[in-house]
Amino acid sequence: MHLARPEPGPSRRRHGAALEAALLDAAWDELTERGYAALTFAAVAQRAGTSRPVVNRHWPSKEALVRDAISRAGDRFSLVDPDTGSLRDDTVALLEQLNEAFTMFAAVMTAQLAAYYEETGTTPAELRASVVDRRWSLIESVMRRAAARGEVDGAKLTPRIARLPYDLLRHEVLMNLKPMSSSDIQEVVDTIFLPLIT
């Protein structure tokens, strides 16, 4: 899970977005390798080739640093609107795109973040909402298009049913800590999701 990055030299000076990106990447690597409890600002600074006060200037707490590091890691998996002309094919394509991202986050959220939840009094659902739900507008637009085409009954697309295939994907990944197979994704869409809304 650790993504190898070139170690910056001690004399290398970065500012603004470049410095923040290096710090967040270092925090992500510390989180995945050592877990939330062992993550320190000093270790993040050393990995990023800078000093601890630099990290302190950017983030007031370890909680805020970790949340931003997870968000940056999630941004590497942006969703692309498949727009195939079919809700079935659009949903399969979106689930395929999310499959790898869910697998990555499942390993971190289950193995490395227990101390984070205890310290902050938050839940995995709250962290997911701050990271994953930003992509929900694209998923909603795919479903609105299908309803406008008359492909599905829009009245049946309740929030819970609309989220069902994505919730099932997340559950499978969390339970197995590996991506869902393409055939399983298609089964979820064809035998569970579409019959509920057509």
C-alpha positions as CSV (number, residue, x, y, z in Angstrom):
1,M,0.0,0.0,0.0
2,H,3.0,2.3,0.5
3,L,3.6,4.4,-2.6
4,A,7.3,4.9,-3.2
5,R,8.2,8.5,-3.6
6,P,11.6,10.1,-4.0
7,E,13.0,11.3,-0.7
8,P,13.4,15.1,-0.8
9,G,16.9,16.3,0.1
10,P,17.3,18.4,3.3
11,S,18.1,21.5,1.3
12,R,15.1,21.3,-1.0
13,R,12.7,24.1,-0.4
14,R,9.0,23.8,-1.3
15,H,6.2,26.2,-0.7
16,G,2.4,26.5,-1.0
17,A,0.6,23.6,-2.7
18,A,3.9,21.6,-3.4
19,L,4.8,21.7,0.3
20,E,1.3,20.8,1.4
21,A,1.1,17.9,-1.1
22,A,4.5,16.5,0.2
23,L,3.3,16.7,3.8
24,L,0.0,15.0,3.0
25,D,1.7,12.2,1.1
26,A,4.1,11.7,4.0
27,A,1.2,11.6,6.4
28,W,-0.6,9.0,4.3
29,D,2.5,6.9,4.1
30,E,3.0,7.1,7.9
31,L,-0.7,6.2,8.5
32,T,-0.6,3.2,6.2
33,E,2.7,1.9,7.6
34,R,2.4,2.7,11.3
35,G,-1.2,3.5,12.0
36,Y,-2.9,6.5,13.5
37,A,-1.7,5.9,17.1
38,A,2.0,5.9,16.1
39,L,1.7,8.8,13.6
40,T,3.5,11.9,14.8
41,F,4.1,15.4,13.3
42,A,7.9,14.8,13.7
43,A,7.8,11.6,11.7
44,V,5.7,13.2,9.0
45,A,8.1,16.2,8.8
46,Q,11.1,13.9,8.6
47,R,9.5,11.8,5.8
48,A,8.7,15.0,3.9
49,G,12.2,16.4,4.4
50,T,11.1,19.4,6.4
51,S,10.7,20.4,10.1
52,R,8.0,19.7,12.6
53,P,7.1,23.5,13.0
54,V,6.2,23.5,9.3
55,V,3.7,20.7,9.8
56,N,2.3,22.5,12.9
57,R,1.7,25.7,10.9
58,H,-0.4,23.8,8.4
59,W,-2.5,21.6,10.7
60,P,-3.7,22.3,14.3
61,S,-4.0,18.6,15.2
62,K,-3.2,15.1,14.1
63,E,-6.9,14.5,13.4
64,A,-7.0,17.3,10.9
65,L,-3.8,16.2,9.2
66,V,-5.0,12.6,8.9
67,R,-8.4,13.6,7.6
68,D,-6.7,15.8,4.9
69,A,-4.2,13.0,4.0
70,I,-7.1,10.5,3.5
71,S,-9.0,13.0,1.4
72,R,-5.9,13.6,-0.8
73,A,-5.4,9.9,-1.2
74,G,-9.0,9.6,-2.2
75,D,-8.6,12.3,-4.8
76,R,-6.3,10.0,-6.8
77,F,-9.5,8.0,-7.6
78,S,-11.7,10.5,-9.3
79,L,-14.8,9.3,-11.0
80,V,-15.4,9.7,-14.7
81,D,-18.9,9.9,-15.9
82,P,-19.3,6.8,-18.2
83,D,-22.5,8.1,-19.9
84,T,-23.1,4.8,-21.8
85,G,-26.8,5.5,-22.4
86,S,-27.8,2.8,-20.0
87,L,-28.2,2.9,-16.2
88,R,-27.1,-0.7,-16.0
89,D,-23.8,-0.1,-17.9
90,D,-23.3,3.3,-16.1
91,T,-23.7,1.7,-12.7
92,V,-21.4,-1.2,-13.5
93,A,-18.7,1.2,-14.8
94,L,-19.0,3.4,-11.7
95,L,-18.7,0.4,-9.4
96,E,-15.6,-0.8,-11.3
97,Q,-14.0,2.6,-10.9
98,L,-14.8,2.7,-7.1
99,N,-13.6,-0.9,-6.6
100,E,-9.9,-0.1,-6.2
101,A,-10.5,3.0,-4.1
102,F,-12.8,1.1,-1.7
103,T,-10.2,-1.7,-1.3
104,M,-7.5,0.8,-0.5
105,F,-9.6,2.6,2.1
106,A,-10.9,-0.6,3.6
107,A,-7.4,-1.7,4.6
108,V,-6.6,1.6,6.2
109,M,-9.9,2.2,7.9
110,T,-10.1,-1.2,9.5
111,A,-6.5,-1.8,10.5
112,Q,-5.0,1.6,11.1
113,L,-7.7,4.0,12.3
114,A,-9.1,2.4,15.4
115,A,-7.2,5.0,17.6
116,Y,-8.5,7.8,15.3
117,Y,-12.1,6.9,15.9
118,E,-11.5,6.5,19.6
119,E,-9.7,9.8,20.0
120,T,-12.1,11.8,17.8
121,G,-15.4,10.1,18.9
122,T,-16.3,9.7,15.2
123,T,-17.3,6.7,13.1
124,P,-16.2,5.2,9.8
125,A,-19.5,6.5,8.3
126,E,-18.6,10.1,9.3
127,L,-15.1,9.8,7.8
128,R,-16.6,8.2,4.6
129,A,-19.0,11.1,4.3
130,S,-16.2,13.7,4.4
131,V,-14.1,11.8,1.8
132,V,-16.3,9.6,-0.4
133,D,-19.7,11.4,-0.5
134,R,-18.2,14.3,-2.5
135,R,-18.4,12.0,-5.5
136,W,-22.1,11.3,-5.0
137,S,-23.3,14.1,-7.2
138,L,-22.0,12.3,-10.3
139,I,-23.7,9.0,-9.2
140,E,-27.0,11.0,-8.7
141,S,-26.7,12.6,-12.2
142,V,-26.3,9.1,-13.8
143,M,-29.6,8.0,-12.1
144,R,-31.4,11.2,-13.0
145,R,-30.5,10.6,-16.7
146,A,-31.9,7.1,-16.5
147,A,-35.1,8.3,-15.0
148,A,-35.4,11.1,-17.7
149,R,-34.9,8.5,-20.4
150,G,-37.8,6.4,-18.9
151,E,-35.4,3.6,-18.3
152,V,-36.3,3.3,-14.6
153,D,-39.1,4.4,-12.3
154,G,-37.8,7.6,-10.7
155,A,-40.2,7.2,-7.8
156,K,-38.5,3.9,-6.8
157,L,-35.1,5.6,-6.6
158,T,-35.2,6.3,-2.9
159,P,-31.9,7.4,-1.3
160,R,-31.4,3.9,0.3
161,I,-32.1,2.1,-3.0
162,A,-29.9,4.5,-5.0
163,R,-27.0,3.8,-2.6
164,L,-27.6,0.1,-2.5
165,P,-25.1,-1.1,-5.1
166,Y,-22.3,1.1,-3.7
167,D,-23.1,0.0,-0.1
168,L,-22.9,-3.6,-1.3
169,L,-19.5,-3.0,-3.0
170,R,-18.2,-1.3,0.2
171,H,-19.4,-4.2,2.4
172,E,-17.8,-6.8,0.2
173,V,-14.5,-5.0,0.1
174,L,-14.5,-4.4,3.9
175,M,-15.3,-8.0,4.6
176,N,-12.7,-9.5,2.1
177,L,-10.1,-6.7,2.0
178,K,-9.8,-7.2,-1.8
179,P,-11.6,-5.8,-4.9
180,M,-14.9,-7.2,-5.9
181,S,-14.8,-9.3,-9.1
182,S,-16.4,-7.9,-12.3
183,S,-18.8,-10.8,-12.4
184,D,-20.0,-10.0,-8.8
185,I,-20.4,-6.3,-9.7
186,Q,-22.6,-7.2,-12.6
187,E,-24.6,-9.7,-10.5
188,V,-25.3,-6.9,-7.9
189,V,-26.5,-4.6,-10.7
190,D,-28.5,-7.1,-12.7
191,T,-30.1,-9.2,-10.0
192,I,-30.4,-6.8,-7.0
193,F,-30.3,-3.2,-8.1
194,L,-32.2,-3.0,-11.4
195,P,-35.1,-5.2,-10.4
196,L,-35.8,-2.8,-7.5
197,I,-36.2,0.2,-9.8
198,T,-37.7,-1.1,-13.0
